[in-house]
Structure formats: C-alpha cells, structure tokens
Amino acid sequence: MRGQPRILINTPDVELWPGGLLRARSNADARVLSRAGRVLRRKRDGRYLAAALPEGMLSLSPRWAHEPGIEAALDALDSLRTDRGFDIDASGELPLEQLIERLDSLGLDESYGEKVGLGLVPEPVALAFAGFDRYRRPLWLTAHAARAWEGMRRIAGSEGVVLEAISGYRSHHYQLGIFERKLARGQTVEQILTVNAAPGYSEHHSGNALDIGTPGEAPAEESFENTAAFAWLTANAEAFGFLMSYPRDNPHGIVYEPWHWYYAR
Ligand SMILES: [Zn+2]
C-alpha cells in the first residue's frame, strides 16, 4: 500500500487517496492524514470517511461503514494490500450503470448523447498523480496522460514556455453534483446545459483530458489562443499525444476551447 502512494484508486462512490496529498481540515485530521496509507473519500461531496492506518481503519465520519458503495472501496483497499504488483496501465475502467441510472432520473436519456454526437465517458479504475494544478490541487490523469503531460510541460519549460494545468480528471459525481444543485435552485435541465457539460459526457471523466493555462492568463478563456503557450501547443502538443478536442466550428456544436487538450495515443 505504501509502495504506491501516488495513485488514486477509484470505485463508483468512494475514492482511495494517498493520505499525504489531502488537505487537513482540523489538527486531528492532520495527524491522521500524515500517518494514513489511504484515506477513503466520498466522491459525492469530498467528505473523508475513514483512514487506513497501520493498526487498522480509523473512522473520520460517523457511520462510514454504512456508506453506499463502501464494500467496493474496502475490496479495492484489500486488493491493494495483497496485490503488490498493481498495474495502473492495465487497470481498466469502471462500469457505467450507476451513471446511466442517475442521468435517467435527471431526464437525460441516451437521446441527448445522440443529439450532440457524444458518448458516455467511463471513469478509470486508477489515476496517476501528475503534479499540482494552478490552484495547488493534486492533478490526476491516467498514467499514460500523466507521463505525456509531465514530459510536455518539461520540454515547453526548457524552451521558455510555462504550461500550467487548470483541471484534469473530474468524476461523474462532481459533474452530477453541479447539475443537481442547480436543479434544486429551480433551473431547468435545458438552462443548465447552456452553461455546463452534461454529466457523463465530458472528456475530463476519462482522465485523458487536460485544461491548460499559462501564468497571467485567466483560465478557460478564448484569449488563451493569443498566448505563447497556445502557439507552442499548436506546434508541439501532437508529438506528445495531445490534440485540441474542440476547435472552432467542431461537429459537436461545443464552443471553441483552445485550452482543452486530450491525450489520444
Ligand atoms: Zn476541459
């Protein structure tokens, strides 16, 4: 377990974080997190549920053992302990059933995907730590994309171009949460879809998509196309396996996103 501290293990409802990468919310938390091999974190709201310490599981939330999906998380924890040779490159993807159920309950059935020409994007079973983003949050990507990003950023830097990660992997829960909060405030699905991607259809769920910025430039603005960073990416990103997903006038009708790059190798 300690041998793989820089991998995030993903299950449908709970993530298994390396303790050292989580922000402590209290002094008691800080003591536990510094000793934890893994912290079980609820995806729905980021709440810490329990920590795996050398002496056993420590509760960080009442009734954590009764959380939905906790069995899958504890199974994953067990297999990490017993399977020393965990291979992140071959770790696969999670099933889509739970996502499809939640989308149905929001009134977003498969006709939405057909209409915009996008398919549902599964989440990976494991993600690799790819450094920190602009906001000092851990950046998670698939192992392949993480290696490619780190290489690309290093070479760009050596040529005087600073690339910053704005956002990488995002879970279905995260995007569903945005939707459900807006619905609860009285917005309609149609209104929300004019501003937010439909949950389940974002390339960010795959762990292969990356929003890129550069210092002094606001994140996710079209003006990114006027930066030296964008010029460098246009000339070099493809050699590292990254393609711009949403150029001008793309067939999905998605707005031009010069900052959004997808690792496609
Ligand atoms: Zn993006």
py3Dmol code that shows the C-alpha trace and the ligand (Angstrom):
import py3Dmol

protein = """\
ATOM      1  CA  MET A   1       0.000   0.000   0.000  1.00  0.00           C
ATOM      2  CA  ARG A   2       2.764   2.436   0.902  1.00  0.00           C
ATOM      3  CA  GLY A   3       4.665   1.402  -2.198  1.00  0.00           C
ATOM      4  CA  GLN A   4       2.126   3.141  -4.485  1.00  0.00           C
ATOM      5  CA  PRO A   5       1.398   6.413  -2.680  1.00  0.00           C
ATOM      6  CA  ARG A   6       0.898   8.452  -5.831  1.00  0.00           C
ATOM      7  CA  ILE A   7      -2.028   6.546  -7.284  1.00  0.00           C
ATOM      8  CA  LEU A   8      -5.694   7.351  -6.739  1.00  0.00           C
ATOM      9  CA  ILE A   9      -7.849   4.224  -6.676  1.00  0.00           C
ATOM     10  CA  ASN A  10     -11.347   4.884  -7.927  1.00  0.00           C
ATOM     11  CA  THR A  11     -14.568   3.000  -7.109  1.00  0.00           C
ATOM     12  CA  PRO A  12     -18.127   4.078  -8.062  1.00  0.00           C
ATOM     13  CA  ASP A  13     -18.853   6.040  -4.846  1.00  0.00           C
ATOM     14  CA  VAL A  14     -15.586   6.275  -2.925  1.00  0.00           C
ATOM     15  CA  GLU A  15     -12.005   7.225  -3.846  1.00  0.00           C
ATOM     16  CA  LEU A  16      -8.924   5.818  -2.119  1.00  0.00           C
ATOM     17  CA  TRP A  17      -6.497   8.735  -1.711  1.00  0.00           C
ATOM     18  CA  PRO A  18      -2.882   8.688  -0.627  1.00  0.00           C
ATOM     19  CA  GLY A  19      -3.078  10.376   2.812  1.00  0.00           C
ATOM     20  CA  GLY A  20      -0.177  12.716   2.147  1.00  0.00           C
ATOM     21  CA  LEU A  21      -1.948  14.535  -0.689  1.00  0.00           C
ATOM     22  CA  LEU A  22      -5.103  15.503   1.187  1.00  0.00           C
ATOM     23  CA  ARG A  23      -5.638  18.826   2.880  1.00  0.00           C
ATOM     24  CA  ALA A  24      -6.308  18.513   6.605  1.00  0.00           C
ATOM     25  CA  ARG A  25      -9.481  20.181   7.842  1.00  0.00           C
ATOM     26  CA  SER A  26      -8.505  20.102  11.525  1.00  0.00           C
ATOM     27  CA  ASN A  27      -5.464  19.320  13.687  1.00  0.00           C
ATOM     28  CA  ALA A  28      -6.861  15.870  14.393  1.00  0.00           C
ATOM     29  CA  ASP A  29      -7.242  15.313  10.641  1.00  0.00           C
ATOM     30  CA  ALA A  30      -3.661  16.411  10.036  1.00  0.00           C
ATOM     31  CA  ARG A  31      -2.294  13.839  12.480  1.00  0.00           C
ATOM     32  CA  VAL A  32      -4.325  11.052  10.918  1.00  0.00           C
ATOM     33  CA  LEU A  33      -3.629  12.028   7.308  1.00  0.00           C
ATOM     34  CA  SER A  34       0.112  12.126   7.864  1.00  0.00           C
ATOM     35  CA  ARG A  35       0.033   8.513   9.063  1.00  0.00           C
ATOM     36  CA  ALA A  36      -2.597   7.127   6.699  1.00  0.00           C
ATOM     37  CA  GLY A  37      -1.631   4.814   3.888  1.00  0.00           C
ATOM     38  CA  ARG A  38      -5.005   5.509   2.303  1.00  0.00           C
ATOM     39  CA  VAL A  39      -7.979   7.748   3.022  1.00  0.00           C
ATOM     40  CA  LEU A  40     -11.464   6.761   1.858  1.00  0.00           C
ATOM     41  CA  ARG A  41     -13.119   9.854   0.463  1.00  0.00           C
ATOM     42  CA  ARG A  42     -16.779  10.138  -0.570  1.00  0.00           C
ATOM     43  CA  LYS A  43     -16.989  11.282  -4.188  1.00  0.00           C
ATOM     44  CA  ARG A  44     -20.353  12.989  -3.846  1.00  0.00           C
ATOM     45  CA  ASP A  45     -19.003  15.780  -1.614  1.00  0.00           C
ATOM     46  CA  GLY A  46     -15.340  15.025  -0.888  1.00  0.00           C
ATOM     47  CA  ARG A  47     -16.003  14.046   2.708  1.00  0.00           C
ATOM     48  CA  TYR A  48     -13.297  11.943   4.390  1.00  0.00           C
ATOM     49  CA  LEU A  49     -14.884   8.684   5.565  1.00  0.00           C
ATOM     50  CA  ALA A  50     -12.106   6.616   7.107  1.00  0.00           C
ATOM     51  CA  ALA A  51      -8.334   6.238   7.119  1.00  0.00           C
ATOM     52  CA  ALA A  52      -6.339   3.043   6.704  1.00  0.00           C
ATOM     53  CA  LEU A  53      -3.625   3.185   9.377  1.00  0.00           C
ATOM     54  CA  PRO A  54      -1.028   0.518  10.113  1.00  0.00           C
ATOM     55  CA  GLU A  55      -3.116  -0.595  13.131  1.00  0.00           C
ATOM     56  CA  GLY A  56      -6.421  -0.691  11.241  1.00  0.00           C
ATOM     57  CA  MET A  57      -9.263   1.511   9.989  1.00  0.00           C
ATOM     58  CA  LEU A  58      -9.946   4.789  11.780  1.00  0.00           C
ATOM     59  CA  SER A  59     -13.329   6.477  11.411  1.00  0.00           C
ATOM     60  CA  LEU A  60     -13.335  10.057  10.076  1.00  0.00           C
ATOM     61  CA  SER A  61     -17.101  10.189   9.675  1.00  0.00           C
ATOM     62  CA  PRO A  62     -19.875   8.607  11.763  1.00  0.00           C
ATOM     63  CA  ARG A  63     -21.434   5.526  10.174  1.00  0.00           C
ATOM     64  CA  TRP A  64     -18.774   5.458   7.457  1.00  0.00           C
ATOM     65  CA  ALA A  65     -19.049   1.655   7.357  1.00  0.00           C
ATOM     66  CA  HIS A  66     -22.667   2.002   6.158  1.00  0.00           C
ATOM     67  CA  GLU A  67     -21.943   4.399   3.289  1.00  0.00           C
ATOM     68  CA  PRO A  68     -23.312   3.375  -0.114  1.00  0.00           C
ATOM     69  CA  GLY A  69     -20.544   1.721  -2.119  1.00  0.00           C
ATOM     70  CA  ILE A  70     -18.247   1.201   0.874  1.00  0.00           C
ATOM     71  CA  GLU A  71     -17.897  -2.542   0.165  1.00  0.00           C
ATOM     72  CA  ALA A  72     -16.373  -1.858  -3.251  1.00  0.00           C
ATOM     73  CA  ALA A  73     -13.931   0.603  -1.656  1.00  0.00           C
ATOM     74  CA  LEU A  74     -12.891  -1.850   1.069  1.00  0.00           C
ATOM     75  CA  ASP A  75     -12.444  -4.589  -1.558  1.00  0.00           C
ATOM     76  CA  ALA A  76     -10.188  -2.257  -3.541  1.00  0.00           C
ATOM     77  CA  LEU A  77      -8.221  -1.481  -0.375  1.00  0.00           C
ATOM     78  CA  ASP A  78      -7.776  -5.204   0.300  1.00  0.00           C
ATOM     79  CA  SER A  79      -6.576  -5.924  -3.201  1.00  0.00           C
ATOM     80  CA  LEU A  80      -4.076  -3.057  -2.957  1.00  0.00           C
ATOM     81  CA  ARG A  81      -2.700  -4.612   0.226  1.00  0.00           C
ATOM     82  CA  THR A  82      -2.439  -8.095  -1.173  1.00  0.00           C
ATOM     83  CA  ASP A  83      -1.629  -7.337  -4.816  1.00  0.00           C
ATOM     84  CA  ARG A  84       1.815  -5.786  -4.669  1.00  0.00           C
ATOM     85  CA  GLY A  85       2.048  -5.669  -8.439  1.00  0.00           C
ATOM     86  CA  PHE A  86      -0.882  -3.342  -9.071  1.00  0.00           C
ATOM     87  CA  ASP A  87      -0.525  -2.304 -12.705  1.00  0.00           C
ATOM     88  CA  ILE A  88      -2.059   1.104 -13.307  1.00  0.00           C
ATOM     89  CA  ASP A  89      -1.515   0.879 -17.061  1.00  0.00           C
ATOM     90  CA  ALA A  90      -3.744  -2.212 -17.223  1.00  0.00           C
ATOM     91  CA  SER A  91      -6.282  -1.216 -14.586  1.00  0.00           C
ATOM     92  CA  GLY A  92      -9.268  -0.514 -16.897  1.00  0.00           C
ATOM     93  CA  GLU A  93     -12.480   1.430 -16.408  1.00  0.00           C
ATOM     94  CA  LEU A  94     -15.484   1.413 -14.067  1.00  0.00           C
ATOM     95  CA  PRO A  95     -18.926   0.311 -15.339  1.00  0.00           C
ATOM     96  CA  LEU A  96     -21.462   2.928 -16.485  1.00  0.00           C
ATOM     97  CA  GLU A  97     -24.692   1.526 -14.947  1.00  0.00           C
ATOM     98  CA  GLN A  98     -24.876   3.870 -11.971  1.00  0.00           C
ATOM     99  CA  LEU A  99     -24.250   6.912 -14.176  1.00  0.00           C
ATOM    100  CA  ILE A 100     -26.993   5.865 -16.609  1.00  0.00           C
ATOM    101  CA  GLU A 101     -29.494   5.474 -13.737  1.00  0.00           C
ATOM    102  CA  ARG A 102     -28.720   8.929 -12.373  1.00  0.00           C
ATOM    103  CA  LEU A 103     -28.885  10.530 -15.820  1.00  0.00           C
ATOM    104  CA  ASP A 104     -32.300   8.916 -16.391  1.00  0.00           C
ATOM    105  CA  SER A 105     -33.554  10.404 -13.145  1.00  0.00           C
ATOM    106  CA  LEU A 106     -32.396  13.841 -14.372  1.00  0.00           C
ATOM    107  CA  GLY A 107     -34.254  13.344 -17.639  1.00  0.00           C
ATOM    108  CA  LEU A 108     -31.032  12.996 -19.648  1.00  0.00           C
ATOM    109  CA  ASP A 109     -31.506   9.743 -21.525  1.00  0.00           C
ATOM    110  CA  GLU A 110     -29.423   8.492 -24.444  1.00  0.00           C
ATOM    111  CA  SER A 111     -31.135  10.770 -26.951  1.00  0.00           C
ATOM    112  CA  TYR A 112     -29.055  13.637 -25.515  1.00  0.00           C
ATOM    113  CA  GLY A 113     -25.790  11.920 -26.494  1.00  0.00           C
ATOM    114  CA  GLU A 114     -27.120  11.132 -29.957  1.00  0.00           C
ATOM    115  CA  LYS A 115     -28.213  14.713 -30.445  1.00  0.00           C
ATOM    116  CA  VAL A 116     -24.775  16.180 -29.645  1.00  0.00           C
ATOM    117  CA  GLY A 117     -22.780  13.299 -31.138  1.00  0.00           C
ATOM    118  CA  LEU A 118     -21.026  12.389 -27.879  1.00  0.00           C
ATOM    119  CA  GLY A 119     -20.874   9.104 -25.987  1.00  0.00           C
ATOM    120  CA  LEU A 120     -20.801   8.402 -22.257  1.00  0.00           C
ATOM    121  CA  VAL A 121     -17.261   8.505 -20.875  1.00  0.00           C
ATOM    122  CA  PRO A 122     -16.339   5.895 -18.237  1.00  0.00           C
ATOM    123  CA  GLU A 123     -14.056   6.731 -15.306  1.00  0.00           C
ATOM    124  CA  PRO A 124     -10.722   4.909 -14.940  1.00  0.00           C
ATOM    125  CA  VAL A 125     -10.172   2.434 -12.086  1.00  0.00           C
ATOM    126  CA  ALA A 126      -6.918   4.179 -11.165  1.00  0.00           C
ATOM    127  CA  LEU A 127      -5.337   7.586 -11.768  1.00  0.00           C
ATOM    128  CA  ALA A 128      -1.764   8.791 -11.504  1.00  0.00           C
ATOM    129  CA  PHE A 129      -0.625  11.893  -9.645  1.00  0.00           C
ATOM    130  CA  ALA A 130       0.551  14.384 -12.279  1.00  0.00           C
ATOM    131  CA  GLY A 131       1.807  17.187 -10.052  1.00  0.00           C
ATOM    132  CA  PHE A 132      -0.267  20.114  -8.833  1.00  0.00           C
ATOM    133  CA  ASP A 133      -2.547  22.372 -10.816  1.00  0.00           C
ATOM    134  CA  ARG A 134      -2.533  26.188 -10.823  1.00  0.00           C
ATOM    135  CA  TYR A 135      -4.533  26.178  -7.575  1.00  0.00           C
ATOM    136  CA  ARG A 136      -2.151  23.745  -5.817  1.00  0.00           C
ATOM    137  CA  ARG A 137      -4.691  20.943  -6.007  1.00  0.00           C
ATOM    138  CA  PRO A 138      -3.423  17.473  -6.905  1.00  0.00           C
ATOM    139  CA  LEU A 139      -3.837  16.839 -10.625  1.00  0.00           C
ATOM    140  CA  TRP A 140      -4.990  13.313 -11.546  1.00  0.00           C
ATOM    141  CA  LEU A 141      -4.675  11.819 -15.024  1.00  0.00           C
ATOM    142  CA  THR A 142      -4.394   8.318 -16.474  1.00  0.00           C
ATOM    143  CA  ALA A 143      -0.843   7.017 -16.146  1.00  0.00           C
ATOM    144  CA  HIS A 144      -0.202   7.493 -19.876  1.00  0.00           C
ATOM    145  CA  ALA A 145      -1.549  11.030 -19.957  1.00  0.00           C
ATOM    146  CA  ALA A 146       0.336  11.938 -16.763  1.00  0.00           C
ATOM    147  CA  ARG A 147       3.669  10.853 -18.244  1.00  0.00           C
ATOM    148  CA  ALA A 148       2.939  12.679 -21.506  1.00  0.00           C
ATOM    149  CA  TRP A 149       1.865  15.864 -19.674  1.00  0.00           C
ATOM    150  CA  GLU A 150       4.919  15.900 -17.426  1.00  0.00           C
ATOM    151  CA  GLY A 151       7.205  15.392 -20.431  1.00  0.00           C
ATOM    152  CA  MET A 152       5.458  18.051 -22.478  1.00  0.00           C
ATOM    153  CA  ARG A 153       5.499  20.584 -19.659  1.00  0.00           C
ATOM    154  CA  ARG A 154       9.200  19.991 -19.032  1.00  0.00           C
ATOM    155  CA  ILE A 155      10.173  20.433 -22.690  1.00  0.00           C
ATOM    156  CA  ALA A 156       7.988  23.533 -23.059  1.00  0.00           C
ATOM    157  CA  GLY A 157       9.598  24.953 -19.923  1.00  0.00           C
ATOM    158  CA  SER A 158      13.075  24.314 -21.320  1.00  0.00           C
ATOM    159  CA  GLU A 159      12.003  26.383 -24.345  1.00  0.00           C
ATOM    160  CA  GLY A 160      10.798  29.238 -22.149  1.00  0.00           C
ATOM    161  CA  VAL A 161       7.074  28.442 -22.273  1.00  0.00           C
ATOM    162  CA  VAL A 162       5.266  27.842 -18.973  1.00  0.00           C
ATOM    163  CA  LEU A 163       2.306  25.464 -19.191  1.00  0.00           C
ATOM    164  CA  GLU A 164       0.008  25.154 -16.168  1.00  0.00           C
ATOM    165  CA  ALA A 165      -2.665  22.552 -15.563  1.00  0.00           C
ATOM    166  CA  ILE A 166      -6.057  24.088 -14.790  1.00  0.00           C
ATOM    167  CA  SER A 167      -8.075  20.887 -14.477  1.00  0.00           C
ATOM    168  CA  GLY A 168      -7.634  17.200 -15.286  1.00  0.00           C
ATOM    169  CA  TYR A 169      -9.742  14.261 -14.181  1.00  0.00           C
ATOM    170  CA  ARG A 170     -13.230  15.032 -12.885  1.00  0.00           C
ATOM    171  CA  SER A 171     -15.659  12.382 -11.625  1.00  0.00           C
ATOM    172  CA  HIS A 172     -19.242  11.742 -12.721  1.00  0.00           C
ATOM    173  CA  HIS A 173     -20.283  12.581  -9.149  1.00  0.00           C
ATOM    174  CA  TYR A 174     -18.656  16.005  -9.392  1.00  0.00           C
ATOM    175  CA  GLN A 175     -20.495  16.940 -12.588  1.00  0.00           C
ATOM    176  CA  LEU A 176     -23.778  15.374 -11.391  1.00  0.00           C
ATOM    177  CA  GLY A 177     -23.478  17.413  -8.188  1.00  0.00           C
ATOM    178  CA  ILE A 178     -23.265  20.684 -10.160  1.00  0.00           C
ATOM    179  CA  PHE A 179     -26.397  19.671 -12.049  1.00  0.00           C
ATOM    180  CA  GLU A 180     -28.375  18.583  -9.014  1.00  0.00           C
ATOM    181  CA  ARG A 181     -27.581  21.764  -7.085  1.00  0.00           C
ATOM    182  CA  LYS A 182     -28.748  23.928  -9.993  1.00  0.00           C
ATOM    183  CA  LEU A 183     -31.940  21.863 -10.414  1.00  0.00           C
ATOM    184  CA  ALA A 184     -32.611  22.262  -6.701  1.00  0.00           C
ATOM    185  CA  ARG A 185     -32.392  26.042  -7.187  1.00  0.00           C
ATOM    186  CA  GLY A 186     -35.093  25.886  -9.834  1.00  0.00           C
ATOM    187  CA  GLN A 187     -33.131  25.866 -13.100  1.00  0.00           C
ATOM    188  CA  THR A 188     -34.253  23.522 -15.883  1.00  0.00           C
ATOM    189  CA  VAL A 189     -32.023  20.900 -17.497  1.00  0.00           C
ATOM    190  CA  GLU A 190     -32.102  22.922 -20.730  1.00  0.00           C
ATOM    191  CA  GLN A 191     -30.925  26.076 -18.938  1.00  0.00           C
ATOM    192  CA  ILE A 192     -28.095  24.250 -17.191  1.00  0.00           C
ATOM    193  CA  LEU A 193     -26.916  22.622 -20.429  1.00  0.00           C
ATOM    194  CA  THR A 194     -26.286  26.010 -21.989  1.00  0.00           C
ATOM    195  CA  VAL A 195     -23.528  26.567 -19.402  1.00  0.00           C
ATOM    196  CA  ASN A 196     -22.403  23.133 -18.133  1.00  0.00           C
ATOM    197  CA  ALA A 197     -21.478  19.958 -19.975  1.00  0.00           C
ATOM    198  CA  ALA A 198     -23.914  17.134 -19.315  1.00  0.00           C
ATOM    199  CA  PRO A 199     -22.575  14.823 -16.618  1.00  0.00           C
ATOM    200  CA  GLY A 200     -21.090  11.662 -18.094  1.00  0.00           C
ATOM    201  CA  TYR A 201     -20.212  13.167 -21.467  1.00  0.00           C
ATOM    202  CA  SER A 202     -17.142  15.213 -20.529  1.00  0.00           C
ATOM    203  CA  GLU A 203     -13.726  14.036 -21.708  1.00  0.00           C
ATOM    204  CA  HIS A 204     -12.499  15.039 -18.235  1.00  0.00           C
ATOM    205  CA  HIS A 205     -14.156  11.877 -16.821  1.00  0.00           C
ATOM    206  CA  SER A 206     -11.658   9.749 -18.765  1.00  0.00           C
ATOM    207  CA  GLY A 207      -8.551  11.107 -17.071  1.00  0.00           C
ATOM    208  CA  ASN A 208      -7.118  11.842 -20.536  1.00  0.00           C
ATOM    209  CA  ALA A 209      -8.321  15.446 -20.876  1.00  0.00           C
ATOM    210  CA  LEU A 210      -6.478  18.457 -19.574  1.00  0.00           C
ATOM    211  CA  ASP A 211      -7.318  22.154 -19.449  1.00  0.00           C
ATOM    212  CA  ILE A 212      -4.083  24.063 -19.912  1.00  0.00           C
ATOM    213  CA  GLY A 213      -3.276  27.625 -18.937  1.00  0.00           C
ATOM    214  CA  THR A 214      -0.292  29.881 -18.593  1.00  0.00           C
ATOM    215  CA  PRO A 215       0.605  32.373 -15.840  1.00  0.00           C
ATOM    216  CA  GLY A 216      -1.164  35.742 -16.000  1.00  0.00           C
ATOM    217  CA  GLU A 217      -3.935  34.424 -18.212  1.00  0.00           C
ATOM    218  CA  ALA A 218      -7.491  33.796 -16.925  1.00  0.00           C
ATOM    219  CA  PRO A 219      -8.418  30.115 -17.056  1.00  0.00           C
ATOM    220  CA  ALA A 220     -10.613  28.707 -19.812  1.00  0.00           C
ATOM    221  CA  GLU A 221     -10.924  31.892 -21.873  1.00  0.00           C
ATOM    222  CA  GLU A 222     -10.773  32.089 -25.638  1.00  0.00           C
ATOM    223  CA  SER A 223      -7.992  34.677 -25.294  1.00  0.00           C
ATOM    224  CA  PHE A 224      -5.691  31.760 -24.426  1.00  0.00           C
ATOM    225  CA  GLU A 225      -5.303  31.389 -28.194  1.00  0.00           C
ATOM    226  CA  ASN A 226      -3.210  34.586 -28.243  1.00  0.00           C
ATOM    227  CA  THR A 227      -0.568  33.292 -25.812  1.00  0.00           C
ATOM    228  CA  ALA A 228       2.904  31.899 -26.446  1.00  0.00           C
ATOM    229  CA  ALA A 229       1.724  28.772 -24.611  1.00  0.00           C
ATOM    230  CA  PHE A 230      -1.026  28.185 -27.158  1.00  0.00           C
ATOM    231  CA  ALA A 231       1.338  28.791 -30.080  1.00  0.00           C
ATOM    232  CA  TRP A 232       3.735  26.261 -28.570  1.00  0.00           C
ATOM    233  CA  LEU A 233       0.942  23.701 -28.068  1.00  0.00           C
ATOM    234  CA  THR A 234      -0.281  24.157 -31.631  1.00  0.00           C
ATOM    235  CA  ALA A 235       3.209  23.365 -32.908  1.00  0.00           C
ATOM    236  CA  ASN A 236       4.206  20.641 -30.449  1.00  0.00           C
ATOM    237  CA  ALA A 237       1.368  19.030 -28.481  1.00  0.00           C
ATOM    238  CA  GLU A 238       0.561  16.415 -31.094  1.00  0.00           C
ATOM    239  CA  ALA A 239       4.083  14.995 -30.841  1.00  0.00           C
ATOM    240  CA  PHE A 240       3.315  14.282 -27.167  1.00  0.00           C
ATOM    241  CA  GLY A 241      -0.081  12.739 -27.999  1.00  0.00           C
ATOM    242  CA  PHE A 242      -2.303  15.712 -27.123  1.00  0.00           C
ATOM    243  CA  LEU A 243      -4.966  17.008 -29.532  1.00  0.00           C
ATOM    244  CA  MET A 244      -7.285  20.007 -29.179  1.00  0.00           C
ATOM    245  CA  SER A 245     -10.774  18.486 -28.836  1.00  0.00           C
ATOM    246  CA  TYR A 246     -12.973  21.467 -29.638  1.00  0.00           C
ATOM    247  CA  PRO A 247     -11.539  23.634 -32.386  1.00  0.00           C
ATOM    248  CA  ARG A 248     -13.677  26.346 -33.957  1.00  0.00           C
ATOM    249  CA  ASP A 249     -16.836  25.007 -35.625  1.00  0.00           C
ATOM    250  CA  ASN A 250     -16.411  21.489 -34.256  1.00  0.00           C
ATOM    251  CA  PRO A 251     -19.137  18.983 -35.242  1.00  0.00           C
ATOM    252  CA  HIS A 252     -20.435  18.653 -31.625  1.00  0.00           C
ATOM    253  CA  GLY A 253     -21.505  22.282 -31.506  1.00  0.00           C
ATOM    254  CA  ILE A 254     -19.299  22.787 -28.442  1.00  0.00           C
ATOM    255  CA  VAL A 255     -17.809  26.253 -28.058  1.00  0.00           C
ATOM    256  CA  TYR A 256     -14.208  26.745 -29.183  1.00  0.00           C
ATOM    257  CA  GLU A 257     -11.944  25.642 -26.309  1.00  0.00           C
ATOM    258  CA  PRO A 258      -8.301  26.385 -27.141  1.00  0.00           C
ATOM    259  CA  TRP A 259      -7.342  25.391 -23.563  1.00  0.00           C
ATOM    260  CA  HIS A 260      -8.818  21.858 -23.687  1.00  0.00           C
ATOM    261  CA  TRP A 261      -6.446  19.082 -24.850  1.00  0.00           C
ATOM    262  CA  TYR A 262      -6.993  15.337 -24.990  1.00  0.00           C
ATOM    263  CA  TYR A 263      -4.361  12.648 -24.781  1.00  0.00           C
ATOM    264  CA  ALA A 264      -5.211  10.310 -27.633  1.00  0.00           C
ATOM    265  CA  ARG A 265      -2.475   7.744 -28.101  1.00  0.00           C
TER     266      ARG A 265
END
"""
ligand_1 = """\
1
ZN
Zn -11.702 20.896 -20.497
"""
view = py3Dmol.view(width=600, height=400)
view.addModel(protein, "pdb")
view.setStyle({"model": 0}, {"cartoon": {"style": "trace"}})
view.addModel(ligand_1, "xyz")
view.setStyle({"model": 1}, {"stick": {}})
view.zoomTo()
view.show()
